[in-house]
């Protein structure tokens, strides 16, 4: 757990991420809508307006399509190698790269980033804590979104974050050169502070998919066929007594209900008659409804249904084409916006304007595209060697750069 857990529960920990407040800066430019933006009032926590636990339980934990979509995107995004640049200069080694490779003593870089992307997909929000020592970030931790609340300042933007666990709370004030908390969020058109999870957009499809699975399970539990009707046709025209009704009900539940009793013959007596109830064509269409709901969930996450093995989808000619679309349209944009946010957040600690971006040459799924690009650039006789290098993202040769000064 992150170092603040020690502060919550009385344990020791590393140096606090918060820093001392600086004197108020001189007056500067500000948005004219700031006063309207701070509608919740300064200093008051704004709670997440949705049930994170329900999304995590009904979606990620109990729905195979959601679980696979989140795992597929998070694991793919966490595996993308990152390039660190300052202007045209590319770094092979840098403290920021070392920090991302080993963000804390308990996690490797891939596991840390997978948690960040997973929180972002499940909750629409992800929070990263930076632990500073001597003014430089030394450790990074992914915090649970359901425990975090935004505390808006007078201008409406987050002035602090409250993290609650075990009945205690820690406030992270967004002060200093590197604020202690980085808040990543997906776009939400109706919320100023929190992001929108893809699961919320697909909530109805998620409910339909789960309900269809529950219906199918109940059908299997009842001998894999719909219920029928026992009709009593006694000679005297009367009804069963309460004792007879309860005995009949208990015998049916014990001897004939459940998948283990499927196909067992039913022995009737005393004027009882069994009439099978069949499903209507509309009721038999539940399988197609479940498949349509699964495709809608995949659509919300940006995962081609072909990659999930869903039936009835032939939009892509083959799996390789679907895989390229998945990387280009879903994974790379997510990695790029997250890398930009991390670089903008941590750059001031290193006294430079750094840029993090995905290394597309290191993505195996895009190797075919890069090879085609290199062939086209190599065949372009009207370009110089340095122009060709620039076109594929490598920059001019060192000697050429020196000559151009």
Secondary structure, DSSP 8 states (H G I E B T S, - for coil): --THHHHHHT---S--S--------------TTHHHH-TT-TT-EE--SS-HHHIIIIIIIT-HHHHHHHHHHHHHHHTS-EEEEETTEEESS-HHHHHHHS-BTTB-HHHHHHHHHHHHHHHSEEEEEEEEETTEEEEEEEE-GGGEEEEE-TTSSEEEEEEEETTEEEEEE--SSS-SEEEEE---TT-SS----HHHHTHHHHHHHHHHHHHHHHHHHTTTS---EEEE--TT-----HHHHHHHHHHHHHHT-SGGGTT------TTEEEE-----HHHHTHHHHHHHHHHHHHHHHT--GGGGT-TT---SSSHHHHHHHHIIIIIHHHHHHHHHHHHHHHGGGGTS--EEEE-GGG-GGGHHHHHHHHHHHHT-TTS-HHHHHHHTT----HHHHHHT-
